[in-house]
């Protein structure tokens, strides 16, 4: 029996959902900054440190997703007997992406103490 959802459809859906999430995140951040400017509460020092930590988070997230795809590819090559390739890629990408976000929290906390 042929499967209904393939790897291409899962990755396309993941890319679309990620794009929409990033768009709304940036839109909300822009609206928040505009409200702070209107109330004269914008502190330039805080915004620069937050954006640098945001760069660390996004960078580590991308590394985690890439590592998850690489480990899923290796897992698929080793375990060819079972038919789990549709669940392997998203599972490893989410696991390593979440792990990298947890690590980025500790890195940002260590940098803020300096």
RALIN-V548975 format. One record per residue. N is the residue number from 0. RES is the residue in one small letter. SS is DSSP state (h for helix, s for strand, l for the rest). PHI is phi in degrees with one decimal (999 if undefined). D_LAST is the distance of its C-alpha to the last C-alpha in Angstrom with 2 decimals. Layout:
<<N:RES:SS:PHI:D_LAST> <N:RES:SS:PHI:D_LAST>>
This chain:
<<0:x:l:999:58.22> <1:x:l:-82.6:55.89> <2:x:l:-77.1:52.51> <3:x:l:-81.0:51.90> <4:x:l:-115.0:48.26> <5:x:l:-100.9:47.15> <6:x:h:-63.9:43.85> <7:x:h:-62.7:44.12> <8:x:h:-67.5:44.54> <9:x:h:-66.3:41.56> <10:x:h:-66.7:39.27> <11:x:h:-63.3:40.73> <12:x:h:-64.5:40.14> <13:x:h:-63.5:36.53> <14:x:h:-66.7:35.96> <15:x:h:-64.9:37.72> <16:x:h:-63.4:35.84> <17:x:h:-63.6:32.47> <18:x:h:-62.5:33.56> <19:x:h:-64.8:34.73> <20:x:h:-63.7:31.56> <21:x:h:-64.4:29.37> <22:x:h:-60.1:31.83> <23:x:h:-68.6:31.74> <24:x:h:-64.0:27.94> <25:x:h:-66.7:27.78> <26:x:h:-65.2:30.71> <27:x:h:-66.1:29.18> <28:x:h:-64.4:25.92> <29:x:h:-64.5:28.12> <30:x:h:-63.2:30.21> <31:x:h:-65.5:27.29> <32:x:h:-66.3:25.98> <33:x:h:-64.3:29.58> <34:x:h:-65.9:29.95> <35:x:h:-67.3:26.85> <36:x:h:-66.0:28.30> <37:x:h:-62.5:31.64> <38:x:l:-92.9:30.23> <39:x:l:55.9:28.02> <40:x:l:-112.9:24.90> <41:x:l:-79.9:22.98> <42:x:l:-108.8:19.57> <43:x:h:-66.0:18.69> <44:x:h:-66.5:14.94> <45:x:h:-67.4:14.75> <46:x:h:-68.0:17.12> <47:x:h:-72.0:15.35> <48:x:h:-72.3:12.11> <49:x:h:-64.7:14.57> <50:x:h:-68.7:16.66> <51:x:h:-69.9:14.08> <52:x:h:-69.7:13.37> <53:x:h:-66.0:17.15> <54:x:h:-64.1:17.73> <55:x:h:-63.0:15.81> <56:x:h:-63.4:17.94> <57:x:h:-65.5:21.11> <58:x:h:-62.9:20.60> <59:x:h:-68.7:20.11> <60:x:h:-64.3:23.01> <61:x:h:-64.8:25.23> <62:x:h:-63.3:24.50> <63:x:h:-63.6:25.36> <64:x:h:-66.7:28.51> <65:x:h:-64.6:29.59> <66:x:h:-63.6:29.11> <67:x:h:-63.4:31.09> <68:x:h:-65.5:33.87> <69:x:h:-66.3:34.03> <70:x:h:-66.1:34.27> <71:x:h:-64.8:36.88> <72:x:h:-64.1:38.85> <73:x:h:-63.6:38.87> <74:x:h:-60.6:39.85> <75:x:h:-65.5:42.64> <76:x:h:-70.3:43.97> <77:x:h:-75.0:44.03> <78:x:l:-103.6:45.48> <79:x:l:-85.8:48.28> <80:x:l:-73.2:50.67> <81:x:l:-92.5:49.13> <82:x:l:-105.0:48.95> <83:x:l:-117.5:45.39> <84:x:h:-66.2:43.97> <85:x:h:-75.9:43.70> <86:x:h:-95.6:41.40> <87:x:h:-68.9:39.46> <88:x:h:-61.8:37.58> <89:x:h:-63.3:36.31> <90:x:h:-64.7:35.49> <91:x:h:-68.9:33.40> <92:x:h:-64.9:31.69> <93:x:h:-67.4:30.78> <94:x:h:-63.2:29.67> <95:x:h:-71.8:27.39> <96:x:h:-64.1:26.15> <97:x:h:-65.5:25.22> <98:x:h:-62.8:23.66> <99:x:h:-69.1:21.46> <100:x:h:-68.4:20.38> <101:x:h:-64.7:19.48> <102:x:h:-65.0:17.41> <103:x:h:-66.9:15.70> <104:x:h:-61.8:14.77> <105:x:h:-68.9:12.98> <106:x:h:-66.5:11.26> <107:x:h:-65.2:10.19> <108:x:h:-66.3:9.11> <109:x:h:-66.5:6.98> <110:x:h:-69.2:5.45> <111:x:h:-72.3:5.41> <112:x:h:-73.3:3.80> <113:x:l:-72.8:0.00>>
